[in-house]
Amino acid sequence: MSLVSSPDDRFERWLHETEQRHLADLTFPQLSSGLRALSSTYVERRQRLGEGGALNGAGKRAAFALFYGPLHFLLVRAIVQGLPGALPGPRETTLIDLGCGTGAAGAAWATACDHAPRVVGIDRHPWALGEAARTYRGFALAARTMKGDIASVALPKGPALILAAFALNELADTSRDGLMQRLLERAAAGDRVLIVEPIAGFVARWWERWRGAIEQLGGRADEWRFRMELPAIVAKLDRAAKLDHRELTARSLFLSRSV
């Protein structure tokens, strides 16, 4: 378990702007109710994720942006800072953010690099793409968004960093297997591929099979636990929804022939 320092001013400004925007039309009780519903969807109604159930309604969308967005940023930022080979030089000029959601995870990796890459955020949900565009602008990243199914969309050519954070678990098995084969091919060609998912086993029953494939090709699998001070709005929502994120956890697969 690691103790992690707080992010820089860009994170604070981005989160403040996101909070002001989403709470302009919602009360805090409505926001916390949306978070409880969203959390229930992730844990108890996972079959609805593929149908876009996580983003139905303003309360859920605001909770996704104000709670899970910052958590994903903090987790991915800590992971790439602790993962050997994840922070490259200027050669990888593009970061492909698969299933980008609010763009927080992609922004975390991009801003951790000494030379921030261009970001291409890909998602099938129009609201998520709009939110991601705001996030990338908030962190002063050169970026564009693409509407598409990450399982089949044509990916920008390399060299690239390719991120799939909390996204592959929402795909059907056949779609995920096809995408994973494409990611292995991109890594073999020199791209850096990072997959991040929750530790909970029921979320990604496919994990061990792909862990074996990644490790056989020279990649690595890690589990992460970080303790950090949560931003005020995230901590307040955590308490209101009776959750506990004082310790942030995730697991990752990382493969790069460039390392």
Secondary structure, 3 states (H helix, E strand, C coil): CEECCCCCHHHHHHHHHHHHHHCCCCCHHHHHHHHHHHHHHHHHCHHHHHHCHHHCCHHHHHHHHHHHHHHHHHHHHHHHHHCCCCCCCCCCCEEEEECCCCCHHHHHHHHHCCCCCEEEEEECCHHHHHHHHHHHHHCCCCEEEEECCCCCCCCCCCCEEEEEECCHHHCCHHHHHHHHHHHHHHHHCCCEEEEEECCCHHHCCCHHHHHHHHHHCCCEEEEEEEECCCCHHHHHHHHHCCCCCCEEEEEEEEEECCC
